[in-house]
Amino acid sequence: MNTLKGNVSHIKIVKLSEYPLVYFQLDGQHCLIAKHSLNFLADVENGMTLTAAGHFNARNQFIVAKYAVLGKTRIMIDMEKFQPSHFVS
C-alpha cells in the first residue's frame, strides 16, 4: 500500500450511486475514492492537507482506501462556527 500527502484540489463527484465515486487532486496527483466517499465529502474541502493510503491503477490514478485530514475537518470547522461562545440565560 502506498501513501501520499499533500493539499487537496479539484474535488468532483464523478458518479452518483450508492457509493459515489469522487475525484480529487492531491498535489497534482489524480485520485479517486469510492469507499468512504460520503465521509470524504463531509470532511474535506479544497486547500486542506490530507494523507491518503491506497494503490495506483493502470491509468496511474491513486485509488484511496484510507485517508486522514491533517488539522481540522470541514465538519469540525462548521461545528465551531455554530457553537455559541457562551450561553445566555
C-alpha positions, 0 to 999 in steps of 0.5 A: 500500500502506498501513501501520499500527502499533500493539499487537496484540489479539484474535488468532483463527484464523478458518479452518483450511486450508492457509493459515489465515486469522487475525484480529487487532486492531491498535489497534482496527483489524480485520485479517486475514492469510492469507499468512504466517499460520503465521509470524504465529502463531509470532511474535506474541502479544497486547500486542506492537507490530507494523507491518503493510503491506497494503490495506483491503477493502470491509468496511474490514478491513486485509488484511496482506501484510507485517508486522514485530514491533517488539522481540522475537518470541514465538519469540525470547522462548521461545528465551531462556527455554530457553537455559541461562545457562551450561553445566555440565560 
